[in-house]
Amino acid sequence: MDATTTEQLMAQLRAVAREAEELLQATADQTGVRAIDEQVRKNPWGAVAVAAGVGLLVGLLLSRK
């Protein structure tokens, strides 16, 4: 991958992260967030496993040539 492609991917990733943050802020008061919060508090290791899995998937996708 050349520098331009990497920069474009990083710009797209930043845009997706920004949109996700805006969406999360817009829906923070809805019941679904409270349900997720309760589930994470009941099973924190499950939340850690899900986060690790998502991180691994993103890492694999970004490292593909």
Backbone as ProteinMPNN parsed JSONL, in Angstrom:
{"seq_chain_A": "MDATTTEQLMAQLRAVAREAEELLQATADQTGVRAIDEQVRKNPWGAVAVAAGVGLLVGLLLSRK", "coords_chain_A": {"N_chain_A": [[0.837, -1.171, 0.0], [0.554, 2.195, -0.828], [1.496, 5.507, 0.351], [-0.522, 7.366, -0.179], [-2.854, 5.818, -0.461], [-3.011, 4.741, 2.1], [-3.409, 7.083, 3.579], [-5.881, 7.857, 2.553], [-7.488, 5.715, 3.426], [-7.256, 6.061, 6.19], [-8.472, 8.568, 6.458], [-11.072, 7.916, 5.686], [-11.678, 6.111, 7.736], [-11.573, 7.801, 9.951], [-13.766, 9.444, 9.321], [-15.882, 7.605, 9.465], [-15.704, 6.928, 12.18], [-16.308, 9.399, 13.297], [-18.958, 9.739, 12.423], [-20.129, 7.551, 13.706], [-19.8, 8.289, 16.361], [-21.426, 10.577, 16.453], [-23.907, 9.402, 15.94], [-24.114, 7.741, 18.173], [-24.227, 9.651, 20.22], [-26.629, 10.861, 19.533], [-28.459, 8.858, 20.044], [-28.19, 8.254, 22.687], [-29.973, 8.623, 24.78], [-31.915, 6.754, 24.451], [-33.711, 3.691, 25.139], [-32.324, 1.369, 24.418], [-29.601, 1.816, 24.815], [-29.455, 1.884, 27.548], [-30.166, -0.743, 28.108], [-28.008, -2.112, 26.978], [-25.984, -1.116, 28.598], [-26.729, -2.219, 31.068], [-26.423, -4.949, 30.46], [-23.668, -5.09, 29.963], [-22.714, -4.453, 32.469], [-23.623, -6.654, 33.891], [-22.237, -8.728, 32.65], [-19.24, -8.269, 32.254], [-16.896, -9.436, 31.145], [-17.764, -10.633, 28.837], [-18.332, -8.392, 27.297], [-15.752, -7.423, 27.004], [-14.66, -9.472, 25.47], [-16.162, -9.233, 23.109], [-15.377, -6.663, 22.286], [-12.644, -7.14, 21.87], [-12.785, -8.985, 19.784], [-13.954, -7.409, 17.752], [-11.923, -5.508, 17.477], [-9.842, -7.173, 16.57], [-10.912, -8.01, 14.115], [-11.097, -5.538, 12.721], [-8.391, -4.894, 12.677], [-7.385, -7.002, 11.092], [-8.704, -6.479, 8.678], [-7.631, -3.968, 8.03], [-4.98, -4.591, 7.687], [-4.79, -6.048, 5.407], [-3.477, -6.618, 2.155]], "CA_chain_A": [[0.0, 0.0, 0.0], [1.347, 3.412, -0.831], [1.133, 6.495, 1.373], [-1.796, 7.987, -0.539], [-3.912, 4.861, -0.131], [-3.089, 4.682, 3.565], [-4.017, 8.335, 4.026], [-7.299, 7.805, 2.191], [-8.137, 4.784, 4.347], [-7.317, 6.692, 7.51], [-9.49, 9.619, 6.379], [-12.369, 7.239, 5.703], [-11.867, 5.557, 9.077], [-11.915, 8.934, 10.826], [-15.13, 9.865, 8.994], [-16.79, 6.593, 10.023], [-15.676, 7.081, 13.637], [-17.039, 10.632, 13.61], [-20.378, 9.456, 12.226], [-20.552, 6.636, 14.768], [-19.886, 9.071, 17.6], [-22.624, 11.407, 16.347], [-25.051, 8.512, 16.089], [-24.165, 7.318, 19.572], [-24.693, 10.781, 21.011], [-28.033, 11.1, 19.21], [-29.307, 7.79, 20.58], [-27.758, 7.935, 24.051], [-31.087, 8.658, 25.723], [-32.887, 5.718, 24.147], [-33.705, 2.547, 26.03], [-31.344, 0.376, 23.987], [-28.314, 2.103, 25.456], [-29.577, 1.457, 28.949], [-30.15, -2.208, 28.119], [-26.621, -2.525, 26.732], [-25.233, -0.785, 29.812], [-27.061, -3.231, 32.075], [-25.823, -6.219, 30.048], [-22.221, -4.988, 30.166], [-22.472, -4.508, 33.918], [-23.867, -8.024, 34.334], [-21.263, -9.637, 32.052], [-18.174, -7.412, 31.708], [-15.928, -10.182, 30.342], [-18.368, -10.803, 27.514], [-18.12, -7.126, 26.587], [-14.324, -7.373, 26.657], [-14.464, -10.416, 24.368], [-16.74, -8.642, 21.901], [-14.497, -5.563, 21.884], [-11.41, -7.735, 21.337], [-13.123, -9.56, 18.485], [-14.117, -6.315, 16.797], [-10.583, -4.969, 17.247], [-9.115, -8.131, 15.735], [-11.479, -7.937, 12.774], [-10.663, -4.28, 12.116], [-6.958, -5.029, 12.417], [-7.203, -7.883, 9.944], [-9.156, -5.783, 7.474], [-6.705, -2.879, 7.705], [-3.655, -5.103, 7.343], [-4.843, -6.756, 4.117], [-2.751, -5.911, 1.089]], "C_chain_A": [[0.884, 1.238, 0.0], [0.785, 4.413, 0.175], [-0.224, 7.123, 1.085], [-2.966, 7.084, -0.173], [-4.102, 4.778, 1.379], [-3.765, 5.926, 4.109], [-5.506, 8.354, 3.719], [-8.069, 6.875, 3.119], [-8.286, 5.387, 5.742], [-8.366, 7.802, 7.53], [-10.889, 9.013, 6.412], [-12.678, 6.672, 7.085], [-12.239, 6.657, 10.065], [-13.347, 9.394, 10.583], [-16.15, 8.887, 9.573], [-16.849, 6.719, 11.543], [-16.454, 8.318, 14.061], [-18.536, 10.402, 13.489], [-20.919, 8.534, 13.321], [-20.709, 7.377, 16.083], [-21.133, 9.951, 17.591], [-23.886, 10.571, 16.541], [-25.219, 8.067, 17.533], [-24.681, 8.44, 20.462], [-26.176, 11.042, 20.775], [-28.955, 10.066, 19.85], [-29.011, 7.458, 22.034], [-28.917, 7.884, 25.033], [-32.108, 7.554, 25.484], [-32.69, 4.509, 25.05], [-32.649, 1.512, 25.672], [-29.996, 0.569, 24.645], [-28.346, 1.654, 26.915], [-29.522, -0.06, 29.059], [-28.737, -2.732, 27.899], [-25.776, -2.268, 27.975], [-25.486, -1.822, 30.901], [-26.395, -4.568, 31.741], [-24.32, -6.206, 30.276], [-21.897, -5.066, 31.656], [-22.685, -5.918, 34.472], [-22.777, -8.978, 33.852], [-20.115, -8.837, 31.42], [-17.179, -8.171, 30.832], [-16.468, -10.477, 28.951], [-18.18, -9.554, 26.665], [-16.664, -6.989, 26.153], [-14.055, -8.297, 25.466], [-15.006, -9.859, 23.054], [-15.845, -7.521, 21.391], [-13.198, -6.097, 21.284], [-11.656, -8.333, 19.956], [-13.284, -8.499, 17.406], [-12.759, -5.702, 16.466], [-9.75, -5.872, 16.354], [-9.604, -8.065, 14.29], [-11.036, -6.671, 12.046], [-9.183, -4.345, 11.77], [-6.67, -5.901, 11.218], [-7.594, -7.196, 8.637], [-8.179, -4.688, 7.062], [-5.336, -3.391, 7.269], [-3.638, -5.86, 6.014], [-4.153, -5.943, 3.039], [-3.52, -5.908, -0.192]], "O_chain_A": [[1.856, 1.311, 0.752], [-0.267, 4.188, 0.773], [-0.994, 7.383, 2.01], [-3.965, 7.554, 0.373], [-5.23, 4.748, 1.869], [-4.604, 5.836, 5.005], [-6.305, 8.817, 4.533], [-9.174, 7.202, 3.553], [-9.323, 5.236, 6.387], [-9.077, 7.957, 8.523], [-11.783, 9.53, 7.083], [-13.816, 6.746, 7.548], [-13.112, 6.47, 10.912], [-14.067, 9.701, 11.533], [-17.173, 9.307, 10.114], [-17.927, 6.628, 12.131], [-17.172, 8.295, 15.061], [-19.302, 10.821, 14.357], [-22.036, 8.721, 13.802], [-21.649, 7.12, 16.836], [-21.821, 10.062, 18.605], [-24.818, 10.99, 17.227], [-26.334, 8.022, 18.052], [-25.487, 8.199, 21.361], [-26.9, 11.401, 21.703], [-30.106, 10.37, 20.163], [-29.534, 6.476, 22.56], [-28.843, 7.163, 26.029], [-33.071, 7.432, 26.241], [-31.629, 4.333, 25.649], [-32.13, 0.839, 26.562], [-29.324, -0.4, 24.995], [-27.37, 1.111, 27.433], [-28.913, -0.603, 29.981], [-28.315, -3.685, 28.554], [-24.953, -3.099, 28.359], [-24.553, -2.253, 31.58], [-25.867, -5.241, 32.626], [-23.754, -7.2, 30.731], [-20.907, -5.685, 32.047], [-22.006, -6.327, 35.413], [-22.427, -9.928, 34.553], [-20.027, -8.739, 30.196], [-16.664, -7.606, 29.866], [-15.701, -10.56, 27.992], [-17.904, -9.639, 25.468], [-16.381, -6.495, 25.062], [-13.305, -7.938, 24.558], [-14.373, -10.003, 22.008], [-15.581, -7.437, 20.191], [-12.708, -5.557, 20.293], [-10.821, -8.198, 19.062], [-12.81, -8.667, 16.283], [-12.476, -5.409, 15.304], [-9.03, -5.39, 15.479], [-8.802, -8.066, 13.356], [-10.644, -6.73, 10.881], [-8.769, -3.904, 10.698], [-5.801, -5.577, 10.408], [-6.904, -7.318, 7.625], [-7.925, -4.501, 5.872], [-4.612, -2.695, 6.558], [-2.573, -6.269, 5.551], [-4.242, -4.716, 3.023], [-3.055, -5.357, -1.19]]}, "name": "protein", "num_of_chains": 1, "seq": "MDATTTEQLMAQLRAVAREAEELLQATADQTGVRAIDEQVRKNPWGAVAVAAGVGLLVGLLLSRK"}
